[in-house]
């Protein structure tokens, strides 16, 4: 009953439901999407694969600190499909 599905631009997030305790991204982003970071609570966690090259991403676990900065933990290399910006339903 607490699961909602949305289709749209993942870079925009869902500001109407923010702030979030956790955000899990399952597509490779060229960088950390600023709008998603803004929607994360203080002490919230974001897990995201970030591009290091055209074929390899680094998995990051980011914890939002009180000052808005990130505690950054880096894990192995992975290969994900790209996160596409500007996509809408239709």
Backbone as a chain_set.jsonl record, in Angstrom:
{"seq": "XXXXXXXXXXXXXXXXXXXXXXXXXXXXXXXXXXXXXXXXXXXXXXXXXXXXXXXXXXXXXXXXXXXXXXXXXXXXXXXXXXXXXXXXXX", "coords": {"N": [[0.8, -1.226, 0.0], [2.13, 1.19, 0.298], [3.586, 1.795, -1.943], [4.41, 3.562, -4.812], [4.302, 4.211, -8.273], [6.003, 6.031, -10.73], [6.416, 7.626, -13.844], [8.759, 9.341, -15.647], [11.006, 12.14, -15.97], [13.87, 11.282, -14.477], [15.834, 12.936, -13.426], [14.523, 15.048, -12.366], [13.175, 14.162, -10.143], [10.794, 13.776, -7.474], [9.452, 16.248, -6.307], [7.059, 16.898, -5.015], [6.649, 14.904, -3.166], [8.818, 14.974, -1.519], [10.661, 15.647, 1.545], [12.995, 12.9, 1.106], [13.968, 9.858, 2.752], [15.651, 7.986, 1.666], [17.172, 7.5, -1.518], [17.328, 5.624, -4.363], [19.074, 5.073, -7.222], [18.889, 3.561, -10.348], [20.083, 3.724, -12.79], [22.781, 4.843, -14.823], [24.166, 7.937, -14.049], [25.461, 11.048, -15.327], [26.482, 12.748, -13.443], [25.891, 13.685, -9.988], [22.524, 14.197, -9.653], [21.352, 17.377, -9.08], [18.76, 18.261, -8.326], [17.661, 15.937, -7.236], [19.371, 15.553, -5.082], [18.712, 17.789, -3.531], [16.204, 17.001, -2.703], [16.618, 15.11, -0.803], [16.57, 14.132, 2.611], [18.286, 15.523, 5.501], [20.84, 13.51, 6.71], [19.905, 11.552, 5.094], [20.177, 8.939, 2.596], [21.669, 8.375, -0.539], [22.013, 6.155, -3.204], [23.867, 5.628, -6.037], [24.894, 4.982, -9.393], [27.598, 6.49, -10.944], [28.889, 7.977, -13.85], [32.128, 7.115, -14.991], [33.355, 6.623, -17.268], [32.5, 5.932, -20.709], [31.571, 3.344, -20.547], [31.782, 2.41, -17.952], [30.796, 2.706, -14.572], [31.015, 4.16, -11.317], [29.916, 2.984, -8.246], [28.251, 4.864, -5.885], [27.689, 5.705, -2.476], [25.99, 8.085, -0.875], [25.717, 10.161, 1.884], [23.745, 12.603, 3.268], [24.916, 15.373, 4.941], [24.49, 17.624, 7.79], [25.281, 20.166, 6.942], [24.615, 20.125, 4.324], [26.439, 19.027, 2.618], [28.086, 16.087, 1.251], [28.769, 12.914, 2.651], [30.84, 10.712, 1.22], [31.001, 7.518, -0.149], [32.717, 5.141, -1.983], [32.334, 2.463, -4.254], [32.851, -0.658, -6.033], [33.386, -0.905, -9.657], [30.821, -0.701, -12.126], [28.378, -1.519, -14.671], [25.813, 0.191, -16.041], [22.649, 1.006, -17.604], [22.209, 4.179, -19.27], [21.094, 7.127, -17.518], [18.481, 9.04, -18.605], [17.829, 12.333, -19.55], [15.086, 14.65, -19.633], [13.06, 13.032, -20.538], [9.698, 12.097, -20.998], [6.421, 10.853, -20.204], [4.716, 9.02, -22.722]], "CA": [[0.0, 0.0, 0.0], [2.976, 2.385, 0.343], [4.426, 1.823, -3.131], [3.862, 4.362, -5.901], [5.113, 4.181, -9.473], [5.947, 7.265, -11.518], [7.196, 7.585, -15.061], [9.112, 10.705, -16.03], [12.417, 12.526, -15.965], [14.479, 10.938, -13.2], [16.659, 14.036, -12.934], [13.636, 15.996, -11.689], [12.713, 13.596, -8.888], [9.38, 13.947, -7.137], [9.466, 17.259, -5.248], [5.8, 16.931, -4.269], [6.713, 13.891, -2.118], [10.06, 15.173, -0.762], [11.989, 15.062, 1.435], [13.121, 11.451, 1.148], [14.981, 9.241, 3.614], [16.588, 7.261, 0.803], [16.944, 7.551, -2.958], [18.107, 4.597, -5.056], [19.095, 5.312, -8.665], [19.27, 2.3, -11.006], [20.599, 4.027, -14.124], [24.019, 5.612, -14.688], [24.045, 9.379, -14.222], [26.747, 11.675, -15.618], [26.89, 13.368, -12.182], [24.812, 13.586, -9.015], [21.473, 15.138, -10.029], [21.183, 18.393, -8.038], [17.376, 18.292, -7.838], [17.47, 14.776, -6.368], [20.125, 15.822, -3.853], [17.918, 18.751, -2.767], [15.014, 16.325, -2.191], [17.045, 14.15, 0.214], [16.615, 14.648, 3.979], [19.56, 15.494, 6.215], [21.172, 12.138, 7.113], [19.363, 10.642, 4.1], [21.186, 8.208, 1.818], [21.45, 8.175, -1.969], [22.908, 5.192, -3.854], [23.796, 6.001, -7.453], [26.064, 4.726, -10.24], [28.003, 7.724, -11.623], [29.802, 7.714, -14.969], [33.563, 7.362, -14.986], [33.682, 6.547, -18.691], [31.303, 5.577, -21.483], [31.117, 1.98, -20.274], [31.989, 2.033, -16.552], [30.358, 3.638, -13.548], [31.428, 3.904, -9.939], [28.755, 3.008, -7.359], [28.458, 5.76, -4.758], [26.694, 5.841, -1.421], [26.135, 9.446, -0.383], [24.907, 10.492, 3.049], [23.64, 14.062, 3.348], [25.271, 15.91, 6.244], [23.723, 18.798, 8.208], [25.672, 21.351, 6.168], [24.207, 19.917, 2.933], [27.502, 18.342, 1.896], [27.923, 14.636, 1.205], [29.752, 11.904, 3.029], [30.902, 9.934, -0.012], [31.64, 6.208, -0.111], [32.83, 4.65, -3.35], [32.416, 1.016, -4.341], [33.381, -1.186, -7.288], [32.908, -0.429, -10.959], [29.65, -1.403, -12.647], [27.912, -1.055, -15.971], [24.371, 0.408, -16.014], [22.111, 1.789, -18.711], [22.299, 5.596, -18.922], [19.941, 7.883, -17.045], [18.165, 9.977, -19.671], [17.2, 13.57, -19.105], [14.095, 15.225, -20.516], [12.1, 12.029, -21.018], [8.382, 12.187, -20.383], [5.512, 9.77, -20.574], [4.024, 9.226, -23.991]], "C": [[0.833, 1.277, 0.0], [3.892, 2.5, -0.862], [3.706, 2.599, -4.225], [4.824, 4.303, -7.073], [4.906, 5.472, -10.243], [6.833, 7.087, -12.734], [7.486, 9.024, -15.455], [10.609, 10.906, -15.989], [13.004, 12.281, -14.582], [15.343, 12.027, -12.612], [15.832, 15.047, -12.141], [13.187, 15.49, -10.318], [11.223, 13.768, -8.718], [9.267, 14.969, -6.006], [8.188, 17.309, -4.418], [5.752, 15.905, -3.144], [7.944, 14.044, -1.215], [9.745, 15.78, 0.601], [11.975, 13.553, 1.653], [14.208, 11.007, 2.116], [16.073, 8.59, 2.779], [16.172, 7.446, -0.648], [17.886, 6.54, -3.589], [17.963, 4.829, -6.552], [19.601, 4.033, -9.327], [19.645, 2.509, -12.466], [21.799, 4.952, -13.93], [23.784, 7.089, -14.979], [25.416, 9.973, -14.529], [27.344, 12.366, -14.389], [25.718, 13.219, -11.216], [23.748, 14.624, -9.375], [21.149, 16.096, -8.877], [19.764, 18.391, -7.467], [17.079, 17.093, -6.936], [18.168, 14.989, -5.032], [19.336, 16.771, -2.952], [16.705, 18.086, -2.121], [15.328, 15.292, -1.108], [17.095, 14.824, 1.578], [18.057, 14.704, 4.487], [19.697, 14.107, 6.833], [20.533, 11.101, 6.184], [20.481, 10.037, 3.266], [20.739, 8.101, 0.365], [22.479, 7.165, -2.463], [22.731, 5.402, -5.346], [25.057, 5.566, -8.198], [26.371, 6.001, -11.046], [29.062, 7.401, -12.662], [31.246, 8.035, -14.64], [34.085, 7.316, -16.414], [32.401, 6.181, -19.427], [30.74, 4.213, -21.116], [31.204, 1.58, -18.806], [31.485, 3.145, -15.627], [30.909, 3.203, -12.195], [30.175, 3.999, -9.077], [29.106, 3.876, -6.147], [27.329, 5.615, -3.757], [26.972, 7.194, -0.773], [25.191, 9.649, 0.794], [24.925, 12.004, 3.206], [23.89, 14.529, 4.778], [24.452, 17.168, 6.537], [24.035, 20.034, 7.38], [25.312, 21.221, 4.683], [25.253, 19.222, 2.081], [27.296, 16.832, 2.007], [29.086, 13.912, 1.85], [29.717, 10.923, 1.877], [31.655, 8.633, 0.209], [31.587, 5.644, -1.521], [33.044, 3.14, -3.34], [32.9, 0.619, -5.734], [32.82, -0.51, -8.536], [31.779, -1.319, -11.439], [29.352, -0.892, -14.043], [26.381, -1.019, -15.953], [23.939, 1.09, -17.307], [22.158, 3.261, -18.309], [20.986, 6.164, -18.412], [19.694, 8.976, -18.075], [17.41, 11.173, -19.13], [16.175, 14.036, -20.12], [13.105, 14.232, -21.064], [10.779, 12.199, -20.275], [7.503, 11.059, -20.893], [4.872, 10.067, -21.923], [4.545, 8.463, -25.132]], "O": [[0.297, 2.351, -0.272], [4.882, 3.23, -0.813], [2.544, 2.331, -4.53], [6.04, 4.341, -6.88], [3.781, 5.949, -10.393], [7.889, 6.461, -12.65], [6.569, 9.834, -15.584], [11.379, 9.946, -15.974], [12.676, 12.986, -13.627], [15.568, 12.041, -11.402], [16.374, 15.81, -11.341], [12.857, 16.284, -9.437], [10.481, 13.891, -9.693], [9.011, 14.593, -4.862], [8.217, 17.711, -3.255], [4.909, 16.011, -2.254], [8.085, 13.305, -0.241], [8.678, 16.364, 0.789], [11.076, 13.004, 2.291], [15.228, 11.677, 2.282], [17.253, 8.631, 3.126], [14.986, 7.537, -0.967], [19.097, 6.591, -3.376], [16.855, 4.787, -7.087], [20.622, 3.482, -8.918], [19.542, 1.592, -13.281], [21.834, 5.745, -12.989], [23.261, 7.444, -16.036], [26.43, 9.464, -14.05], [28.558, 12.549, -14.301], [24.672, 12.686, -11.585], [24.046, 15.818, -9.4], [20.716, 15.656, -7.812], [19.586, 18.508, -6.254], [16.325, 17.221, -5.971], [17.629, 14.649, -3.979], [19.296, 16.577, -1.737], [16.223, 18.561, -1.093], [14.42, 14.67, -0.559], [17.594, 15.942, 1.707], [18.936, 14.018, 3.965], [18.744, 13.596, 7.42], [20.61, 9.903, 6.454], [21.596, 10.557, 3.233], [19.586, 7.779, 0.076], [23.67, 7.295, -2.181], [21.616, 5.365, -5.866], [26.166, 5.755, -7.699], [25.501, 6.522, -11.744], [30.005, 6.655, -12.4], [31.552, 9.089, -14.083], [35.124, 7.897, -16.729], [31.331, 6.129, -18.821], [29.56, 3.947, -21.348], [30.737, 0.499, -18.446], [31.71, 4.333, -15.858], [31.223, 2.033, -11.974], [29.444, 4.986, -9.161], [30.114, 3.656, -5.477], [26.169, 5.428, -4.125], [28.039, 7.421, -0.202], [24.002, 9.343, 0.704], [25.991, 12.616, 3.269], [23.181, 14.14, 5.706], [23.8, 17.714, 5.647], [23.154, 20.86, 7.142], [25.656, 22.087, 3.878], [24.978, 18.865, 0.936], [26.442, 16.363, 2.759], [30.247, 14.254, 1.625], [28.664, 10.356, 1.583], [32.789, 8.629, 0.688], [30.543, 5.667, -2.173], [33.816, 2.607, -2.543], [33.311, 1.473, -6.52], [31.918, 0.326, -8.475], [31.772, -2.527, -11.197], [29.987, 0.042, -14.532], [25.73, -2.06, -15.863], [24.757, 1.676, -18.016], [22.148, 3.566, -17.116], [19.906, 5.737, -18.821], [20.596, 9.755, -18.383], [16.469, 11.032, -18.349], [16.356, 13.85, -21.323], [12.364, 14.565, -21.989], [10.76, 12.42, -19.064], [7.814, 10.403, -21.887], [4.53, 11.209, -22.229], [4.022, 8.576, -26.24]]}, "num_chains": 1, "name": "protein.A"}
